[in-house]
Amino acid sequence: MSFDPSPPPSDVCEQPFVCSQDYDAFLTTAVRHAVPSSEAQVNAEIARVLHDKMLDRTELILDADLEPAALRQHLLEELNIGFLLDGLDERPLSWRVLREQLRSTHLEVEVLLEDPWVGHISGLLLLPLGDGPHAVVLGLPGHGDHAATFVDKHHGDAIVAQGMALLALDLRVDSGGPFEDALSRRFLQAGFTLFGLHVYEAFLARKFLRSLPEIDPQRIALMGHSGGSMVADVATHLDPHWAALTTDFVSTFFEVQDDNGYLLCETQPALYPIHPQLEKLDLPLPVGRFEYGYPEGEAAVLAFLNRVLAP
């Protein structure tokens, strides 16, 4: 098992937390799908949700849960990613290997995906050395974490030692602060969300994994941390054809940094009214719901993954 590494294209940004050029281009490329709002309109919607939360009210919350099909449609409309998911299987997805290194238990591969809509997405793939096809965990980091950080923090080596593969993504512009705040507001004013593109990128990663002969396409599980858990949660509500969900966080779709008031990419005021329903994680697939940061420990995480990803 080996790949043929090649250098990245000259226009690839090597700092994911400030890599916005592909997203800047998306706002131009996808302009026909935009639903523009003024800065004042977006600020008013944010203030409305903030007022409801600060006073601990529920005036904005839906009285009854939506049926699964209606919930999916609502998510697609408010994240405005339906046009991205339509035809995903037919669109080209190119990829290359930037680096590979043989470890004692696995092959470590740095990959770069390229999509016509969102550009370049980097990830770290760990493939067990034994015969496949292998089950795989798609890891989605939290704010401020790189793919390699996810592997280190969330038992990547232990997962691979169990005979499972792991692909951790670098989620771009996902470190909080003024840069993420500014881009999140630009997306909201255009009728999109940066968070929605991260959800789409999870589906791109699944498409990539399904193309690998080393991977069992029926045993692809999602595992997120913090904001990455929210991406995973929404991805499973949009499409239940994942082997399992492992999560340590659910969101209100109104995420603001406490110390400075900067918006995080998950903020979408139009989805705030349905967040109690999503918090239930009522899904037709196995769900491993852990406390924030997975304090239950490695053994608990591995026990869940081994149970749901067994051949």
Secondary structure, DSSP 8 states (H G I E B T S, - for coil): ---------TT--S-GGG--HHHHHHHHHTGGG-----HHHHHHHHHHHHHHHHTT--TTS-SS---HHHHHHHHHHHHT-HHHHTTTTTS--EEEEEEEEE-SSEEEEEEEEEETTTEEEEEEEEEESSSS-EEEEEEE--TT--HHHHHHHTTHHHHHHTT-EEEEE--SS-S-HHHHHHHHHHHHHHT--HHHHHHHHHHHHHHHHHT-TTEEEEEEEEEE-THHHHHHHHHHHH---SSEEEES----S--B-TTT--B-TT--GGGGGGHHHHHT---SS-EEE--TT-TT-HHHHHHHHHHHS--
